[in-house]
Amino acid sequence: MPEEKKIRAAVMGATGYAGAELVRILCGHPGVELALLTSRQHAGAPFSRVYPAFAGICDMVCEAVDPEKAAAAADVVFTALPHKLPMEVVPALLEAGAKVVDLSADFRFQSAGAYESAYQPHSAKHLLSRAVYGLPELFGDKIAAADLVGNPGCYPTSVILPLAPFLARDLLGLDSVIIDSKSGVSGAGRGLSLGTLFCEVSDAFRAYKPASHRHQPEMEEVLSTVAKKPVSITFVPHLAPMNRGMLSTIYAKMQKPLADEEARQILADFYQDKPYVRVLPKGFLPRTSDVRNSNFCDISLAVDKPAGRLILFSAIDNLVKGAAGQAVQNMNLMSGLPETQGLTMLPGGV
Ligand SMILES: NC(=O)c1ccc[n+]([C@@H]2O[C@H](COP(=O)([O-])OP(=O)(O)OC[C@H]3O[C@@H](n4cnc5c(N)ncnc54)[C@H](OP(=O)(O)O)[C@@H]3O)[C@@H](O)[C@H]2O)c1
């Protein structure tokens, strides 16, 4: 039997936390061959020198960012770079025929104005209408036909998945949604900063950027698409003293009273054929430890009957379903591979 041709994949920003997670997943993906890795500080060094856990597994030498070279070497390029850089390299990657999954915010927005009000001027606005928002549970068909996917932010993934089934059915007050999310420190990336030093984050728990985080307009744009009406939210992120994991608790007024079983059935029906969303039974609440290292999003709920509020809970691993795992799920769809290929990592462990 002739061997199946593998997808050649490049990771730009491979030495960051999201990029390294991509390398970890892609090294175990049976349909992928790693073709090229880039780094800024570590260009010229083997990847395994930066991450010794990969010794003998990925000793590929990191290179400087060169979009023409990456597109020649790879069928799919993951841009796991800080926002603003992808908009500079993605046009050349597409021009040269590569498919792109961008992990930054640069291609997540349909509205250039919304992007620019949260980030900076966009130098490749013409590509926003070509880009598809990479949440496979909602936009799988479009992703399969796309050559440019804007991989969602970690907070938006943890928030949109639980809310979408209810907003799609007009069951929640569109200006009543309040979100309280907690992220592990790897969400801030590997770059040095005072706020992520061990003594600043260990044994400490704090909110940051209340009602002003850059993921808020991204969530509002996608939730409004799902609801087919404008949705405005209040979003408060928190930094939790853990390496990875994200837990969101979401409060919203119900348009009509829903019983617990009814609300749980709505979630179960919406996600019945979606391999990475697990709707938990009554009495169980998501925990970050139950999804760690996996591509799962666990969701549960509670009905606050006297207040007329639905409370939704979700847990993801910010580096997997919130970044690299979801990016590989998107690559699978874009490349005609089974959606779950290479993503069968089991969650949990202590
Ligand atoms: N961390 C998460 O949980 C998460 C979740 C969802 C999405 N994302 C997104 O994924 C992207 C990467 O995030 P991250 O957390 O992995 O960041 P990170 O740990 O800071 O890594 C950034 C990567 O980009 C490279 N890089 C930085 N500046 C560069 C430059 N001027 N030229 C070339 N390469 C440069 C870095 O190289 P060096 O290592 O050499 O500095 C590193 O490989 C961001 O857009 C982020 O928003 C992250």
The ligand as a Tripos MOL2 file, in Angstrom:
@<TRIPOS>MOLECULE
LIG
   48    52     1     0     0
SMALL
NO_CHARGES

@<TRIPOS>ATOM
      1 N1         -1.0100   31.5840   25.5150 N.am      1 LIG1
      2 C1         -2.2840   31.2790   25.2720 C.2       1 LIG1
      3 O1         -2.9800   30.6510   26.1040 O.2       1 LIG1
      4 C2         -2.9350   31.7030   23.9670 C.ar      1 LIG1
      5 C3         -4.2770   31.3110   23.7490 C.ar      1 LIG1
      6 C4         -4.9110   31.7090   22.5570 C.ar      1 LIG1
      7 C5         -4.2110   32.4660   21.6330 C.ar      1 LIG1
      8 N2         -2.9250   32.8500   21.8890 N.ar      1 LIG1
      9 C6         -2.2610   33.6690   20.8710 C.3       1 LIG1
     10 O2         -1.1860   32.9510   20.2880 O.3       1 LIG1
     11 C7         -0.1410   33.8580   19.9340 C.3       1 LIG1
     12 C8          1.1340   33.4040   20.6400 C.3       1 LIG1
     13 O3          0.8900   33.4780   22.0460 O.3       1 LIG1
     14 P1          1.8900   32.8560   23.1220 P.3       1 LIG1
     15 O4          1.1810   32.9030   24.4130 O.co2     1 LIG1
     16 O5          2.4640   31.5810   22.6340 O.co2     1 LIG1
     17 O6          3.0550   33.9830   23.1110 O.3       1 LIG1
     18 P2          4.5620   33.8300   23.5090 P.3       1 LIG1
     19 O7          4.7390   32.7140   24.4760 O.co2     1 LIG1
     20 O8          5.0200   35.1920   23.8990 O.co2     1 LIG1
     21 O9          5.2770   33.4080   22.1260 O.3       1 LIG1
     22 C9          5.3760   34.2640   21.0280 C.3       1 LIG1
     23 C10         6.1650   33.5980   19.9120 C.3       1 LIG1
     24 O10         6.3370   34.5540   18.8450 O.3       1 LIG1
     25 C11         7.7310   34.8170   18.6380 C.3       1 LIG1
     26 N3          7.9380   36.2450   18.3980 N.ar      1 LIG1
     27 C12         7.6480   37.2750   19.2460 C.ar      1 LIG1
     28 N4          7.9580   38.4530   18.6720 N.ar      1 LIG1
     29 C13         8.4750   38.1670   17.4610 C.ar      1 LIG1
     30 C14         9.0100   38.9580   16.4060 C.ar      1 LIG1
     31 N5          9.0740   40.3040   16.4990 N.pl3     1 LIG1
     32 N6          9.4280   38.3320   15.2830 N.ar      1 LIG1
     33 C15         9.3720   36.9870   15.1890 C.ar      1 LIG1
     34 N7          8.9120   36.1640   16.1580 N.ar      1 LIG1
     35 C16         8.4570   36.7630   17.2810 C.ar      1 LIG1
     36 C17         8.4060   34.3790   19.9260 C.3       1 LIG1
     37 O11         9.7500   34.0480   19.6630 O.3       1 LIG1
     38 P3         10.8250   33.9690   20.8690 P.3       1 LIG1
     39 O12        10.4530   32.7500   21.6810 O.co2     1 LIG1
     40 O13        12.0810   33.8220   20.1650 O.co2     1 LIG1
     41 O14        10.6380   35.2490   21.6470 O.co2     1 LIG1
     42 C18         7.5760   33.1650   20.3100 C.3       1 LIG1
     43 O15         7.9890   32.0510   19.5540 O.3       1 LIG1
     44 C19        -0.5890   35.2590   20.3930 C.3       1 LIG1
     45 O16        -1.1280   35.9590   19.3140 O.3       1 LIG1
     46 C20        -1.6610   34.9550   21.4290 C.3       1 LIG1
     47 O17        -2.6240   35.9660   21.5330 O.3       1 LIG1
     48 C21        -2.2650   32.4680   23.0270 C.ar      1 LIG1
@<TRIPOS>BOND
     1     1     2 1
     2     2     3 2
     3     2     4 1
     4     4     5 ar
     5     4    48 ar
     6     5     6 ar
     7     6     7 ar
     8     7     8 ar
     9     8     9 1
    10     8    48 ar
    11     9    10 1
    12     9    46 1
    13    10    11 1
    14    11    12 1
    15    11    44 1
    16    12    13 1
    17    13    14 1
    18    14    15 2
    19    14    16 1
    20    14    17 1
    21    17    18 1
    22    18    19 2
    23    18    20 1
    24    18    21 1
    25    21    22 1
    26    22    23 1
    27    23    24 1
    28    23    42 1
    29    24    25 1
    30    25    26 1
    31    25    36 1
    32    26    27 ar
    33    26    35 ar
    34    27    28 ar
    35    28    29 ar
    36    29    30 ar
    37    29    35 ar
    38    30    31 1
    39    30    32 ar
    40    32    33 ar
    41    33    34 ar
    42    34    35 ar
    43    36    37 1
    44    36    42 1
    45    37    38 1
    46    38    39 2
    47    38    40 1
    48    38    41 1
    49    42    43 1
    50    44    45 1
    51    44    46 1
    52    46    47 1
@<TRIPOS>SUBSTRUCTURE
     1 LIG1         1 GROUP 0 **** ****
